[in-house]
Amino acid sequence: MTTATKDPSVEPQAAWAASLTATEVRVGTPGPTGGLWIAPAGTALPADTKTAFASPWLPLGYVSDAGPTVGQNTTKQDITPWQSIAPVRSVITLREVTLHMILWQVNAQSLALYFDADQPVPSVTDGSFTMPVQADKGGHIYAFAVSSIDGNNVLRIGMTRASLTDAGDMALTRASAVPMECTLTAQVDNNVLVTVQSGPAS
């Protein structure tokens, strides 16, 4: 009988167990090319954290030093019986996942996102464009992803369908970057709201 030999290049992986593990504490350092990505609605995320973002994914550009913020909101309905003043059960009736950021790069892509308008095509000679913000159009849907890396550890949160649901004021002030504050809300895509990926970069 022959005995199977183990591949020495494959390190054994211990089963995960809850513990105080310092290596699982992460910092939100931007991934390559800025960490924020945008693509047409329905664009699939990379297969895993080792796979780089590729076309049609495009980097969204610089954002404020506060970085992007992923938020969650739920609404519940309490079921309280006649015999009690405390609920015996709570049913989740609404769930939202949002992505908030302040864009700093002013270009056709960022302005179209901020104003929820059709993205204009800049001139090939000088980059100029005119972008009408129409009263009868809106609700543009995109795919978005946030990718952060800490050493060799990658954390990605992606929405294959999301739209602008809130925008802050654009303050044009001296000695400050022009801010375009955007909040995007995820929409269900084949019963998936968001996708979270965690793993090695290589």
N, C-alpha and C positions, 0 to 999 in steps of 0.2 A: 504494500500500500504506500502510495506517495503522499507526502505531507506538503500542503500548500504553504508556500513561503510568503511572508508579508512584505509589502512594498515599503522599504525604509523611508521613502519620501513622504508617505502619508502618516501624519501624526494622529494618534488616537484622540478622539473627542469625548470628553467626559460628559455625562448627562447633566443637564442644567438642574441646579438645586438652589432654592432660596437661601441667601446668605448675605453677609456684609461684604460686598465685592467692590473694591475701589476701582477696578478696571472697567466696571459698568457705569461709572460716573462719566458723562460726556460733556464736552463743551461744543457750542454751536459754531464752529469755524466754517466759513463758506467753502464749498467744494470748488473744484476747478472752474474757471471762467465766471465765478461770482455766486454760484449756488442756487440761482433762481432760473427756471426754465419755462418757456412758453411754446405751445404747439397748437395746431388745429384741434378742435374738439374731437374726442374719441381716439386720439393718438395714444398708443400703448406705451407704458413705461418700459425702460430697459428691463430685460429679463431678471437681472439680479444686480447687487451692488458692485460686482466686478465689471459690469458692462457699462461702457460710457454712453452718455446721451449722444444721439446722432440725429441727422436730419429726418424729419422736419422739426425736431426740437431745436430751439434757438435760445441763447442766453438772454435774460431779460435786462441785464446791465446793472449798473450801480444802484443800490438802495441806501437809505440812511443808515448811520452807524448803529441804530437800534436793531437793525436786522428785521427779518420777517417774523411774524407771530402767527402760530396756528392756534385757533380757538375752537371751543366746543360749547354748544348750548343745547339743553334739553328742556322739554316741557312735559310735565307729568300730570296725570289725573289720579287723585287719591280716592280710594274706595273705603268709605267709612261706614260701618254698620250702625244700625239704630242703637245697639247696646253699648256703643263705645264712642269716645270723643277723639280717639286716635285711629288712623287708618290701619286696616288689616292688609292692605296691598296698595302699591302704587304702580300705575301703568304708564310707560313712556309713550306719549302721543306725538312728539315731534323731536327730531334730532337734527342739528345743524353743525357743520364743520366749516370754519372760515379760515382765510389766509389774509392777513393784514400786512401791508408794507407801505413804505414811502419811497417812491421812485425818484431818482436824482438825475438820470440821463434823459435829456429832452430830445426825442426823436419821433419819427412817424409811428413807431410801435408803441412807445410809452404814452404818447398823447392820445392815440386811438383807444388805448386801454382806459386811460383816465377819463376821457370824455364819452366812453362807450359808443364810439363812432367807427365807421368803416375806415380801415387803415389806408392812408393815401400812398401813392407811389412817388417817391422823391425823384427829382430831376437827376438824370445821369450826369449832367454837366456840373451843377453846383449844389445838388442835394436839397433844393428848395421844394416846397409843396404847399398846397392849400387844402384844408380839411374841413368841409362843411359838417357841422353837428346838427343833424336833422331832427326835427321835433317828432316825426312819425316813425323813427327807427331807434332801436336799442335792444338790449338783451343779448348782445353778442356772447357766444359761448366759446370757451377755449379749454385747452388742457394746460395744467400748471403743475410744477413740481419744485419742491425745496430739497436741496441736497447739502448735507453738512458732513464734514470729515474731521475726525479726531485721531491723529496718528494713522493707523490703518483701519480704523472703524468708521463705517459709513452709516448715516441715518438719512433715509429719504421718505418724504411724504408727498404723494402725488394725487392729483384730481384729474381724471380724464375728461370731466365735464364740469365747468365752473363759469360763473358770470359775475360781473361787477354788481354789487348790491349796495355799496356806499362809497362816497368819495369825499375827501376833506377839502379845505380851502387851499388854493394855490397862492401863496404869499410871495410877491415879487419884492424882495428886500435886498438892500445893499449888503454885500459880503456874506451872503448865505445862499446855499444851493436852492434852486427853485423846487419846492416839494410838490409831488403828486401823490397824495395819500389815497390808497385804494384798498377796499375790502372786497374779497371775492368769496362767494359761497358755493360750496360743492353741490352738484346735482347728481342724482343716482344715474349710474351707467351700468346696465345689466345687473341691477340690484347691488352694485358696489358703490359706496359713497366716496371713500378714499382708500388708497393702498399705502401701507407702511412697509418699508424694506429696511432691514438692519443686517449688516454683515461686513465682511472684509472688503477693502478696496482692491486687493490683489491676492 
